[in-house]
Amino acid sequence: MPRTTVSGSTEEVVLSYRERMCKNILLSRNEEIALAKRVVDGDRKAYDKLIEHNDRLVIKLAYRYWKANRHLCGGLEIHDLIQEGRMGLMKAVEKFDWHKGYKLSTYAEDWIWKYIKEAALSTKSTIYEPIAFQELRAKIHKTSEMLAAQGCPATIRQLAQKLNVKEEVVADVKSVPVVTYTSIDEEVANAETENGDATWHSIIPDVAAIKPETLVAAREALIERSEIVEKVLVTLDALPVPAKHKEAFKAANGLTPRGRMELREIGKKYQVGGKANVSLIIIAIWKKLQAAGVTLNKATLRVCVDQMEAIQAFIQSYEWSQNTA
């Protein structure tokens, strides 16, 4: 289907989409099955028709997510979420199996939610954070506010009990700082130039003019995260497991110069079996690390490593600009 967008306020966008979709009446069960059979045979028209007649579900779910989680959407507007939701609907139509007895809309809902959530959360930060990690952090924040409104202290134990997770997991998530970003093309309020309103791009200093305290803070952050990773590596080296298992663990978590590797690639490189066997090895090592006193989990370590890479890139870009100035 062609990607179409509608300009205007959120309500106008949704109304415009809904008016367009109301022209496509809902399919009966028999019509849906007939079209699904044609899709299996490679009929592109049937594929497009299934998408068109279920598009209203995308609009409904995208608007519901945008209204409840606007703070998580970064720079995405409602029409962006609708387009991402359509990608999920297209995936659902491709994988739909009418033999199982459920309707396409029932099956497609999970796919649409998946694409909308991933689109919203992946644009929130320039540093990759796992979707599950971001969702858990949002739940912790929401629960903290709820407890504060009730006059209860939002301790790690209280949060863990409310969310039904381990205290160590809550502590890990809270230990990772939340970093916010601003688009360099965003207009700056009350800042005027000869051509009108200024943007951040027009007023922010050049990388070569970065304040010394900013660079010091970046180096301190790098040292802090390096110490966390070093603790994991020292504990890993002391574990009574084969050396190639340790190397597989490092490769899976981005603790090698080459960076993070796929499980299948790790199995071939270190000769530790297939993808499933590598996964079992990594899980077993994590359990041993936690028994040895490491409080990090897989998601937190991954975030820490990614942040280290981003900070190192920032420092290197500064040093390069200084050397070429």
Beta strands, then each sheet from edge to edge (+ up, - down):
strand 1: 187-193
strand 2: 196-199
sheet 1: 1+ 2-
end
